[in-house]
Amino acid sequence: MAVKYDKAVVLLSGGLDSATTLALAKEQATTVLALSFDYGQRHVCELDAAKEIARTQNVSHRILSVSLKTIGGSALTADSIAVPKDGDTEKGASAIPVTYVPARNTIFLCYALAIAEVESCSAIYLGVNALDYSGYPDCRPEYIERFQALADIATKGAIEGAPVVIEAPLIALTKAEIIKTGVALGVDYSLTISCYDPDEEGAACGACDSCRLRKQGFQEAGVADPTRYIES
Amino acid sequence: MAVKYDKAVVLLSGGLDSATTLALAKEQATTVLALSFDYGQRHVCELDAAKEIARTQNVSHRILSVSLKTIGGSALTADSIAVPKDGDTEKGASAIPVTYVPARNTIFLCYALAIAEVESCSAIYLGVNALDYSGYPDCRPEYIERFQALADIATKGAIEGAPVVIEAPLIALTKAEIIKTGVALGVDYSLTISCYDPDEEGAACGACDSCRLRKQGFQEAGVADPTRYIES
């Protein structure tokens, strides 16, 4: 793969998709800065996973504290809303599950935009993908296009002729294709956590939407699933 | 003025523009929620001003802590960059001053979008204006248009057919017109702080770009300037 950027920011959640995105970004940018958020998520062991992924992929890593928990409104941040299991997700009229966190990707992208500006990065990589997107509004191609349109004029760098490019390299891939891509790049998926409701040691529940998509992805890719599941 | 919205969020910085915007929003929305940010700003007395403005205008008020200081890159958040005085602003090639905070309005709008979604608000008011905008990229009409385009598809509410409307009622007004509008609505400008470099009691320096625009505004509006300046 040809190098496209001198320096890039990568949003790293600690999950399978972002770990793969980080590996792809390393192919396309000379220097990579991984960025994670401590946003009051239930699954805070994600952050430990992100640290370990950044360490093993040998990139610098920053964790920003952002106050999404005080906003509430999601099963992933509010203790009062349960994570749906075994495909019983209550999606309502819009087919958007309760695990949707209001404006989360938008807030993360904005912080990444600020960091990119201060650190002179020319691209932001994020691991959203449209096929497996579970109905989240901020994981669709048109969402990325509109954020790009905003970024094209929102910053000092943009005005000076160098807008930040938003790269979503997984956007059109299936989970199986993502896994195959990552395996080819040497990603260690045993370090990643996708579960919405893991135990304190980071073992996956195996039953939430995210676990189900991940399991199916490994099966379809023909790759052994290295996930540590909670023993039942 | 006709009521347009059941409930709206208003970004309240504690300055002259946002205090006027709050008064305008109260005319157009039945319920108003004022939102301020503690972002490591030098001029933290702004937040006390915001509290007092919300109290006297009789609206509920939330302050969110956001970590812009850890991002740095601006004279308003980094102690190492001085606030320019007496019009000697170093603007560089792009005419954007060092008081520009990377992606600040974008980050604030994203949080407002999240709050609007959780609190079922149908509009977000913010007090940006294009004529006096000092060269900030995120205070222009096209910026608001592109943020609106993003908001139109970014949230659960948007997907369900009720996107949040971004209202920037001051966008085309001069500082003098803003002051006249606020005076007509009973805004007490003695409570507001516009200075980028006030003293600890909130007295204004009278010399930074923001003080100069404000002073000139009161003069042009023919309104007595209630600002408390640092005695020299």
Chai-1 contact restraints between the chains, C-beta under 6 A:
chainA,res_idxA,chainB,res_idxB,connection_type,confidence,min_distance_angstrom,max_distance_angstrom,comment,restraint_id
A,L64,B,S67,contact,1.0,0.0,6.0,A-B,restraint_1
A,S65,B,S67,contact,1.0,0.0,6.0,A-B,restraint_2
A,S67,B,L64,contact,1.0,0.0,6.0,A-B,restraint_3
A,S67,B,S65,contact,1.0,0.0,6.0,A-B,restraint_4
A,I71,B,A114,contact,1.0,0.0,6.0,A-B,restraint_5
A,I71,B,I115,contact,1.0,0.0,6.0,A-B,restraint_6
A,I71,B,V118,contact,1.0,0.0,6.0,A-B,restraint_7
A,G72,B,V118,contact,1.0,0.0,6.0,A-B,restraint_8
A,G73,B,V118,contact,1.0,0.0,6.0,A-B,restraint_9
A,S94,B,I159,contact,1.0,0.0,6.0,A-B,restraint_10
A,S94,B,E160,contact,1.0,0.0,6.0,A-B,restraint_11
A,I96,B,K156,contact,1.0,0.0,6.0,A-B,restraint_12
A,Y100,B,K156,contact,1.0,0.0,6.0,A-B,restraint_13
A,P102,B,A114,contact,1.0,0.0,6.0,A-B,restraint_14
A,P102,B,E117,contact,1.0,0.0,6.0,A-B,restraint_15
A,P102,B,V118,contact,1.0,0.0,6.0,A-B,restraint_16
A,A103,B,C110,contact,1.0,0.0,6.0,A-B,restraint_17
A,A103,B,L113,contact,1.0,0.0,6.0,A-B,restraint_18
A,A103,B,A114,contact,1.0,0.0,6.0,A-B,restraint_19
A,T106,B,C110,contact,1.0,0.0,6.0,A-B,restraint_20
A,T106,B,A154,contact,1.0,0.0,6.0,A-B,restraint_21
A,I107,B,C110,contact,1.0,0.0,6.0,A-B,restraint_22
A,C110,B,A103,contact,1.0,0.0,6.0,A-B,restraint_23
A,C110,B,T106,contact,1.0,0.0,6.0,A-B,restraint_24
A,C110,B,I107,contact,1.0,0.0,6.0,A-B,restraint_25
A,C110,B,C110,contact,1.0,0.0,6.0,A-B,restraint_26
A,L113,B,A103,contact,1.0,0.0,6.0,A-B,restraint_27
A,A114,B,I71,contact,1.0,0.0,6.0,A-B,restraint_28
A,A114,B,P102,contact,1.0,0.0,6.0,A-B,restraint_29
A,A114,B,A103,contact,1.0,0.0,6.0,A-B,restraint_30
A,I115,B,I71,contact,1.0,0.0,6.0,A-B,restraint_31
A,E117,B,P102,contact,1.0,0.0,6.0,A-B,restraint_32
A,V118,B,I71,contact,1.0,0.0,6.0,A-B,restraint_33
A,V118,B,G72,contact,1.0,0.0,6.0,A-B,restraint_34
A,V118,B,G73,contact,1.0,0.0,6.0,A-B,restraint_35
A,V118,B,P102,contact,1.0,0.0,6.0,A-B,restraint_36
A,P137,B,I159,contact,1.0,0.0,6.0,A-B,restraint_37
A,D138,B,A154,contact,1.0,0.0,6.0,A-B,restraint_38
A,E142,B,I153,contact,1.0,0.0,6.0,A-B,restraint_39
A,Y143,B,I153,contact,1.0,0.0,6.0,A-B,restraint_40
A,R146,B,A149,contact,1.0,0.0,6.0,A-B,restraint_41
A,R146,B,L150,contact,1.0,0.0,6.0,A-B,restraint_42
A,F147,B,L150,contact,1.0,0.0,6.0,A-B,restraint_43
A,A149,B,R146,contact,1.0,0.0,6.0,A-B,restraint_44
A,L150,B,R146,contact,1.0,0.0,6.0,A-B,restraint_45
A,L150,B,F147,contact,1.0,0.0,6.0,A-B,restraint_46
A,L150,B,L150,contact,1.0,0.0,6.0,A-B,restraint_47
A,I153,B,E142,contact,1.0,0.0,6.0,A-B,restraint_48
A,I153,B,Y143,contact,1.0,0.0,6.0,A-B,restraint_49
A,A154,B,T106,contact,1.0,0.0,6.0,A-B,restraint_50
A,A154,B,P137,contact,1.0,0.0,6.0,A-B,restraint_51
A,A154,B,D138,contact,1.0,0.0,6.0,A-B,restraint_52
A,T155,B,P137,contact,1.0,0.0,6.0,A-B,restraint_53
A,K156,B,I96,contact,1.0,0.0,6.0,A-B,restraint_54
A,K156,B,Y100,contact,1.0,0.0,6.0,A-B,restraint_55
A,I159,B,S94,contact,1.0,0.0,6.0,A-B,restraint_56
A,I159,B,P137,contact,1.0,0.0,6.0,A-B,restraint_57
A,E160,B,S94,contact,1.0,0.0,6.0,A-B,restraint_58
